[in-house]
Amino acid sequence: MTPPQARRPCLPERAEGVAPVRAPAQVAPFVDALGEDHAIRFLLNFGGAELTIPATPSPRGRLQETLGAEGAEALAAARDLLPRRIPLAKPWLARTLAARGMSTAQIARTILASDVSVRAWLKKTRGR
């Protein structure tokens, strides 16, 4: 039986002139190590559970399948700074994907949350 393919959402590019969404403390180490695009992919695929990041990523491992060789190596280099349990970070993901122009429904489907939750997270951001 072959392993399930990693979810690779088609992420829209951030529009020019749109500032990146500031990552909260729980997400910042991943964004610093991987960049925003790879951090989003990583959190969507591994968030919500423990993950032991190997010092040397396997060429056929799920990390490399999801992030590519460069991303897996960058994560391995920063592994001492990362929490063992990977955060879901749904509010940050919702804000980041909205800044990239995704609709509320698309965001809800991508991060596996209700549209009501997504709207609440986005509304909370606008109120700041």
N, C-alpha and C positions, 0 to 999 in steps of 0.2 A: 504494500500500500504506500503510495507516495504521500509525502507530507502536504498539508494544505498550503496553498500559495499565500504569501503575506499580502495583506490588503495594501494596495498601492493606489490611494486615491489620486485622481488627477487634480493636482493643486494648481489653482490659478496663480499667476504671477501677481505680486503686489504692484499696484499702479504707481507710476512715477509720481513723486511728490507726496505719497502717503507714507507717513512715518511708521516704522515697525511698532507693534504693540509691545509694551514693556513686559518682559517675562517676570512672573512672580518668583520668589526665592526658591520654591520647590522645582521650578522649571529652568531657571537661569543656568545651572551647570550644563544641562543638555543643550541649550541654545548656544552657550559659549563654545562647547566642544564640537557641535555638529553644524551650527548655522540653523536658521529658522526652518527652512524646507525639510532638512533631514530630521530635525527635532520633532516636527509635526508628524512625519512618517513613523518615527521611532515610537512616539507616545501613542499613536493610534494602534500600533501593532503590539506593543509590549506593556502599555500602561495598565495599572491595576494589580500587578502581581510582582513577586520577587523575581529577580533576574541576576544571575551571577555572570558578570562580564569577564570573559577570559582575557588573560594578558596577551595572548596571541590568537586572534579570531580565526576560526576554521574557514577555509575557502568555500566549503559547502554548507556552512552554518546559516542559521536563520538571520543572524545579525548582518552578515555580508549580503545575503539575499535581499534584505530590506534596504540597507544603507549603501551597499557597494563596498568595495575594498577600502577606499579612503575613509568613508564614514565609520566603518567597523574599527579601523585602526585608530581613528581619532577618539572614538569612544573608549577603546581599550587604554589609550594613553591617559585618559581622564578618569579612569575607573575608580581610583582612590578618592576622588572628590564627589562621586555620585552615590545617591542612596541605594540601598539594596532593593527596596520596594519602589517600583517605578510609579510615579503619580499618574492619575488619570488626566488631571489638568483640563477638565472640560470647559470651565469658564474662559481660560486663556485661549484654548483652541477655538472656541466660539468667536471670541473677539478678533483673533488673528485671521480666521477664515472670513469673517464679515469684512474686515479691512481689505481683503483680497477680492471682495465683490461677490462672494457666495450668498445665495438667498438663505433665509432662515430655514426653509425646508431642506435645502441641500446640506446645510450645516448639521441639522438634526440627524439626518440620515448618515452623514459621515462620522459623527462622533457618538452615534447611538444614544441620543438623548431626545427627549420630547421637544417639540417646537415651543411649548410653553416654557420649558426651562431655558432654551436658547434665547427666547425673547426677554426673559427675566435677566439673564446674564448681560445681554446687550443693553437693556434699559438701565441697569445698575451702572454700567460704564458711562453712558451718556449723562447720568445724573452727577457725575464727579466734577 
